Every structure is written in structure tokens, then in C-alpha cells.
């Protein structure tokens, strides 16, 4: 996420490292590189210029604090200004009303239908809502079927009408259906086009007027950069939407849309899509995103994701097993499944401060655990519960069954033993202290 921008900003801010003080000359040199990094990331020129002017004004308007070096102070100023540029505070979503109505808008190919499903899943699992998805894209042949597939995947009902080509009528009837059947959120997926045209704008404006949504969200493919920002402005002039959704942030995005869009349309980014899975949706936090852009990681989001997968009852059972030296490969497999549910491995590692830079040129596959899972699945129940019984002959059989080598089996057994010892050591309160410390960071 934003790897190129992070690298270029790091090089730009490196100019001040080693200097004893902030001067107009070294600030100008640094900010010239910062502006160039922003423009390379497809940030709007006016936005980039105004941003660097504000940073310059703040940098020259204060003395370096005794605890900070000039480079550190500049990083702090840039971080604060990036946070403000992307919206400052985290924006919530309006879920008032019976039902609350959310209208999805955007161009074709922006990921609107998929994101509608992700949002429904988010509201169902995180907000305990009972959402209804509504298929109002009556033009794209596969759109209605796609939404039904997504709805079935996440266990959410989809309202559609075969043969009805009037999206306003479908949306209106869907809301009536929601009221009669106890749905408290209605998410209306609308048609997109390959370009902004009058017919499309009139249609979605008519839907908007008919259903009077609590929230109209504009879905943007973040990989389209500045074009996405310009399109958002056109939509906002017509619809006056409440917020923006950035999809495909896990791709090779330059970051220009995320940084520019708030300043251009003056509407907050509310959600981001970070992968293909239905769980790959995050509330947008400007401060945390600024940290990530500057290579500082995002520990708070990492802790939150971990806690979402944390089952207290399972944790108690696991603690007892560790205390009795009964921690086995079945337990290890459960931990792997929990980690996988947290998101893509590269994204998770990128949340650790300093780790993003270390892995920027490394391709980390989401199937990173595939070999480990294959080895564990090739073990007998006895071997999984009591790894100590695994001798040379068993290792050969496990390696053959998993398509791996004896060396890889040995490596896993060694790592498992080391981890078991570490977990045993943490039983004396260390683990609880670590979790308490992480909670304080929130």
C-alpha cells in the first residue's frame, strides 16, 4: 500500500537528517522533493502545492523542540498535515432511520457491487445489523446474479425483480419489503457506466430523490488516481454524496486518490477496500493512513484486527493446554486460521512499524501457510496432539504425504518447539501484560 510514495517521502525527509537546525534553505530543498513525491503519486498539483506551503509555514514558524531533531520535527509536521489533508477525524456512517438506506454510486469497474457485499457483511458482523442488499443495476447482465452470489456467500438476503427495468421502482419496493420484514439497513447497488454521461447521472439522481438515502457513498477505484478524483467531483456536483469509498488499496496504487479526494470534493473517505475477501473492508482513519504512508506502520489497526478474531473461551482452553504442555498442531492450525482471517499477510506485516520498508520488494503470497498446513494435514491425530512421537520414519511419511521435504518437516518441528517454549514462558503473566500494553495503544 503506497510503497512508492512511502519510499520517495522517506528520501525527501532524509535531506534534513543530520542538520542541526531547520533553515529556509534546507526546508525548501526537502519540500521540493516532497512535492515531487506527491505529484509522482498522482496527487492534484494545486493540492500538492498548498500542502507543501502549509508544511513550510509550520516548519519555519517554530523552534526545534529539545527532544526532536529537525528531521523528526519535519516528519511530525508532514504527518499532521497529511492527516488533515485526508480528513482529520474519522468519519462515521449514518445508520439512523427504520430502515437506514445507503445508496451506492460510482463508475463501472470500480468494485461497487463487491463493496456493497463487503459493507453488508461489515454491518452484519461488526454492527449487529440485519442488512438487505438491493440489485438496481438492471443493465449489466451479470450484475444481479453477482449480487445474489455475494449475498449467499455472506448470508444476506438480496432483493431483485426479474424483468423490471425501472431501478427507481425496484429501490422503492425494496425499502417497503425491508420495513415489512425487519431489515434495518438497505444497501442499494446501482448501475455504473464506463464514463460519466447524462443518462446515468439522471437515473441515479432520480433514485436518490425517490428513496432519500441516509448515506450516498461514491465508490472509487483508487488505482485510477487523479481521474477518480475528477469523476468524484462530477458526481458530487449532482448528488451531493456523504462520503467516499476507496477500493483496491491493496493493489499497486500510487495513493493520489486517497490524498487528494477530500480536498477536492470536501467529503470524507469513510471506508477502504483492502483485498478480495468479504472481510477486506476497513473504516478509514486519516491519522493511521498518514502513519502508513510515512512508513510508521499501523499498530492500532493490527491490534483491532487481532482482537476481532480473539475468542476468550478458546484462549482460556489454549492457556490450560500450554500450562500442561499439551499444546499440539491442531491448536497451532487454529491459530493459523485466525491469522488468515485478519487479512493479507503483506498488509498485516506492513502494519508493523519499520516492517513495510523491509518487505517492499518481497512478494508475500497469501498462501504463505500452505506448506505448513499441508505438513500438519499429513500427520495422524496422534502426531498432531503429541508431536514428540514423530520419529525419522514418520517424518519421511509426512514429507511424502505433504509434497515437502524431510528438511521442511524438521524446520517446522523446530519452530513449533521454540514457539511452544516461548508460549510456556509467557504463561507467567507476560502474555496478559503484553495484551494490556497493546490495549493502551488504542
Secondary structure, 3 states (H helix, E strand, C coil): CCHHHHHHHHHHHHCCCCCCCCCHHHHHHHHHHHHHHHHHCCCCHHHHHHHHHHHHHHHHCCCCCCCCCHHHHHHHHHHHHHHHHCCCCCCCCCCCCCCEEEEEEECCCCCHHHHHHHHHHHHHHHCCCCEEEEEECCCCCCHHHHHHHHHHHHCCCEECCCCCCCHHHHHHHHHHHHHHHCCCEEEEEECCCCCCCHHHHHHHHHHHHHHCCCEEEEEEEHHHCHHHHHHHHHHHHHHCCCEEEEECCCCCCCCHHHHHHHHHHCCCEEEEECCCCCCCEEECCHHHHHHHHCCCCCHHHHHHHHHHCCCHHHHHHHHHHHHCCCCCHHHHHHHHHHHHHCCCHHHHHHCCCCHHHHCCCCCCCCCCCHHHHHHHHCCCHHHHHCHHHCCHHHHHHHHHHHCCCHHHHHHHHHHHHHHHHHHHHHHHCHHHHHHHHHHHCC
